[in-house]
Amino acid sequence: MEATELLKKVRKIEIKSRGLSRHIFAGQYHSAFKGKGMAFSEVREYMYGDDIRSIDWNVTARFNHPYIKVFEEERELTVMLLIDISGSRMFGTTNILKKNLIAEISAVLAFSAIQNNDKIGAILFSDRIEKFIPPQKGKTHILRIIRELIEFEPKSQETNISEALRYLTNAIKKRCTAFILSDFIDLEGDTSNPRFKDALTIANNKHDVVGVRIYDKRETEMPSVGLVKLKDAESNTYKWVDTSSSATRKVYADWWKQASSNLKTVFSKSKVDWVSISTDEDYVKPLILLFKHRG
């Protein structure tokens, strides 16, 4: 990709995500992901988006200006983005690929983190760890993450979410909030069963894990368009499918429903909060609902 084209894409994502994180998600993010009940550290002046429940009324009355209590975990909170960059992210039938939506949501979460003075890091994974970006603060660091999401070319096209979760658990020693941004198409063989349940449970026992599932509506059902040649983006294998067959379409639709149900069960049993977002919908509302649920 040309450097000027890359900069334009980065700038476009930056402008949109900074606005959303500042005006929409600031307060929601703060109450949803800040640690509570930790050791008191200090007081500081109240800033837009702070949780009013943290206001220190004695100090506020003394200085005639709102101040809030800061706790140790809040001051040192680290946010990690576990970003799926396998082959299936290149799919999209509306006006955006899953890859682009993942990049945009990642940027929104990253800008929300630094507005709350948190560190932000990223793990880019396929069926291996493709790149680890250690958590840091600052706009320059976020722009680096966005650039990597736009232009990074993975060595593999396959998916192994368990590997990413194990790496997170080993690499990040202190408790953090970890967002997994993926389509979660990581199944046992030809079944509809997710194969990362154990790794997810272990990771969530140490960290605060949140799932952000990105999918395309065309993945939920097969249109009747006759005989078509389909390619598996991760294995690079091809298969001819007669989509005019109602039986074939029903088998696929049933498989998708079962896979979605199994994924929901895995998140529930692992006690992981999650949200499902389609490429053809506005992601703002689902994210706000997720934050409100956690707050």
C-alpha positions in Angstrom: 0.0 0.0 0.0 1.3 3.5 -0.9 2.4 5.5 2.1 0.0 8.4 1.3 -3.0 6.0 0.9 -2.1 4.4 4.2 -1.9 7.7 6.0 -5.3 8.7 4.6 -6.9 5.5 5.9 -5.2 5.9 9.3 -6.4 9.5 9.5 -10.0 8.6 8.5 -10.2 5.9 11.2 -8.5 8.3 13.8 -11.0 11.1 13.2 -14.1 8.9 13.5 -12.9 6.8 16.4 -11.6 9.7 18.5 -14.9 11.5 18.2 -16.9 8.4 19.2 -14.6 7.6 22.1 -14.7 11.2 23.4 -18.4 12.0 23.0 -20.1 8.6 23.3 -18.0 6.0 25.1 -16.0 8.0 27.6 -18.4 7.6 30.6 -19.6 4.2 29.6 -16.0 2.8 29.2 -15.0 4.3 32.5 -17.8 2.6 34.5 -17.6 -0.7 32.6 -13.9 -1.4 32.8 -12.4 0.5 35.7 -11.4 -1.5 38.7 -13.3 -0.9 41.9 -12.6 -1.8 45.5 -8.8 -1.5 45.1 -6.4 0.4 47.3 -6.8 4.1 47.4 -4.0 5.9 45.6 -4.8 9.7 45.2 -7.4 12.3 44.3 -7.4 14.3 41.1 -9.7 16.8 39.5 -12.9 15.5 37.9 -12.8 15.1 34.1 -15.6 14.7 31.7 -16.6 11.0 31.6 -15.5 10.2 35.1 -17.9 8.1 37.2 -19.7 10.5 39.6 -19.7 7.7 42.2 -16.0 8.2 42.6 -16.3 11.9 43.6 -14.6 12.7 46.9 -17.1 15.1 48.4 -14.9 16.3 51.3 -12.1 17.4 48.9 -14.7 18.8 46.5 -16.3 20.9 49.3 -12.9 22.2 50.4 -11.7 23.4 47.0 -15.2 24.2 45.6 -14.4 22.1 42.5 -15.2 18.4 41.9 -12.4 15.9 42.7 -12.5 12.1 42.4 -10.8 9.2 44.2 -8.3 7.2 42.2 -7.6 3.6 43.1 -4.5 1.7 42.2 -6.0 -0.6 39.6 -7.8 2.3 37.9 -4.5 4.2 37.7 -2.6 1.2 36.3 -5.3 -0.4 34.1 -4.0 -2.1 31.0 -6.2 -2.8 28.0 -5.2 -5.5 25.5 -6.7 -6.0 22.0 -6.5 -9.6 20.8 -7.2 -9.1 17.0 -7.9 -12.0 14.7 -6.1 -11.4 11.4 -6.8 -14.8 9.8 -8.1 -15.3 6.3 -11.8 -15.1 7.1 -11.5 -11.5 8.1 -11.3 -10.6 4.4 -15.0 -11.5 3.9 -17.8 -8.9 3.5 -20.8 -8.5 1.3 -22.0 -5.0 2.2 -19.9 -1.8 2.2 -17.2 -3.0 4.6 -15.0 -6.1 5.2 -14.9 -7.7 8.6 -11.2 -6.7 8.6 -12.1 -3.0 8.3 -14.8 -3.1 11.0 -12.4 -4.9 13.4 -9.8 -2.1 12.8 -12.4 0.6 13.4 -13.7 -0.9 16.6 -10.2 -1.5 17.8 -9.4 2.1 17.3 -12.5 3.3 19.2 -11.5 1.0 22.2 -7.9 2.2 22.0 -8.8 5.9 22.1 -11.3 5.3 24.9 -8.4 3.7 26.8 -6.0 6.6 26.5 -8.6 9.1 27.3 -8.9 7.3 30.7 -5.1 7.4 31.0 -4.8 3.6 30.4 -2.2 1.6 28.6 -3.2 -0.1 25.4 -1.5 -3.1 23.7 -2.3 -5.5 20.9 -1.8 -9.2 20.0 -2.3 -9.9 16.3 -3.0 -13.6 15.7 -3.9 -16.2 13.2 -3.1 -19.8 14.2 0.0 -18.3 15.7 1.1 -15.0 17.3 1.8 -12.8 14.3 2.7 -9.7 16.2 2.8 -8.5 19.8 2.6 -4.8 20.5 3.4 -4.2 24.2 1.0 -1.9 26.1 1.9 1.8 26.2 0.1 5.1 26.5 -0.3 7.9 23.9 -1.8 8.8 20.6 1.4 7.9 18.6 1.2 4.4 20.0 -2.5 4.0 19.0 -1.7 5.2 15.5 1.0 2.5 15.2 -1.6 -0.1 16.2 -4.1 1.2 13.5 -1.3 1.2 10.9 -0.5 -2.4 11.7 -4.1 -3.4 11.4 -4.4 -1.8 8.0 -1.2 -3.1 6.3 0.1 -6.1 8.3 0.2 -9.3 6.2 0.0 -12.5 8.3 2.2 -15.5 7.7 -0.8 -17.8 8.1 -4.5 -17.7 7.1 -5.8 -20.1 9.7 -7.2 -19.4 13.2 -6.2 -20.6 16.7 -7.9 -18.5 19.4 -6.5 -20.7 22.2 -3.0 -19.8 21.2 -3.7 -16.1 21.5 -5.3 -16.6 24.9 -2.4 -18.6 26.2 0.0 -15.9 25.0 -2.0 -13.2 26.7 -2.0 -15.2 30.0 1.8 -15.7 29.8 2.8 -12.2 28.5 0.7 -9.9 30.6 1.4 -10.6 34.3 -0.9 -8.1 35.9 -4.7 -8.3 35.5 -5.9 -6.5 32.4 -9.0 -6.0 30.3 -8.7 -8.0 27.1 -11.0 -7.6 24.1 -11.0 -10.5 21.6 -12.0 -9.1 18.2 -12.8 -12.0 15.9 -15.5 -13.9 13.9 -14.8 -16.8 16.3 -14.8 -19.3 13.5 -12.4 -21.6 15.2 -14.2 -25.0 15.4 -13.4 -28.6 16.1 -13.0 -30.2 12.7 -16.2 -30.1 10.7 -18.4 -29.6 13.8 -20.1 -26.4 15.1 -18.2 -26.7 18.4 -15.7 -23.9 19.4 -12.4 -25.4 20.4 -11.2 -22.6 22.7 -13.5 -23.0 25.7 -10.7 -24.2 28.2 -8.3 -21.5 27.1 -11.0 -18.8 27.4 -12.0 -19.9 30.9 -8.3 -19.9 32.1 -7.7 -16.5 30.6 -10.8 -15.0 32.1 -9.8 -16.3 35.6 -6.7 -14.1 35.4 -7.9 -11.2 33.3 -11.2 -9.5 32.4 -11.9 -10.9 29.0 -14.5 -9.4 26.6 -15.6 -11.0 23.3 -16.4 -8.8 20.3 -17.8 -11.1 17.5 -17.8 -9.6 14.0 -19.8 -11.4 11.3 -21.4 -10.7 7.9 -25.1 -11.3 7.3 -24.3 -13.4 4.3 -22.6 -15.9 6.6 -25.9 -16.6 8.4 -27.7 -18.0 5.3 -26.9 -19.1 1.8 -28.7 -17.3 -1.1 -30.2 -19.2 -4.0 -27.9 -18.3 -6.9 -27.4 -21.7 -8.5 -24.1 -23.7 -8.7 -21.2 -21.7 -7.3 -17.6 -22.4 -6.5 -16.8 -21.4 -2.9 -13.3 -20.9 -1.4 -12.4 -21.5 2.2 -10.3 -18.3 3.0 -8.3 -20.1 5.7 -7.5 -23.5 4.0 -7.5 -22.2 0.4 -9.6 -25.1 -0.6 -12.5 -24.9 -3.1 -15.9 -26.6 -3.2 -18.8 -26.5 -5.7 -22.1 -26.0 -3.9 -25.6 -26.1 -5.5 -27.2 -23.1 -3.7 -30.5 -23.6 -5.5 -31.1 -26.7 -3.3 -33.4 -25.8 -0.4 -32.0 -28.8 1.5 -28.5 -27.5 1.1 -29.5 -24.0 2.2 -31.3 -25.4 5.2 -28.3 -27.5 6.3 -26.1 -24.5 6.2 -28.6 -22.2 8.0 -29.0 -24.9 10.7 -25.2 -25.2 11.1 -24.8 -21.4 11.5 -27.6 -21.3 14.2 -26.0 -24.2 16.1 -22.5 -22.7 15.9 -23.9 -19.4 17.2 -25.7 -21.2 20.0 -22.6 -23.1 20.9 -20.5 -19.9 21.0 -23.1 -18.3 23.3 -22.8 -21.3 25.6 -19.0 -21.1 25.7 -19.1 -17.4 26.6 -21.7 -18.0 29.3 -19.9 -21.0 30.9 -16.6 -19.1 30.8 -18.4 -16.0 32.4 -17.2 -13.8 29.6 -19.2 -10.8 28.5 -19.6 -10.5 24.7 -21.3 -8.7 21.9 -22.1 -9.7 18.3 -21.9 -7.1 15.6 -22.7 -7.4 11.9 -20.8 -5.6 9.1 -24.1 -4.0 7.9 -25.1 -2.4 11.2 -23.9 0.6 13.3 -21.6 -0.8 16.0 -22.2 2.1 18.3 -25.4 0.9 19.9 -24.2 -2.7 20.5 -21.0 -1.4 22.2 -23.0 1.0 24.4 -25.3 -1.8 25.4 -22.3 -4.0 26.3 -20.8 -1.2 28.4 -24.1 -0.5 30.2 -24.5 -4.2 30.9 -21.1 -4.3 32.5 -21.5 -1.0 34.3 
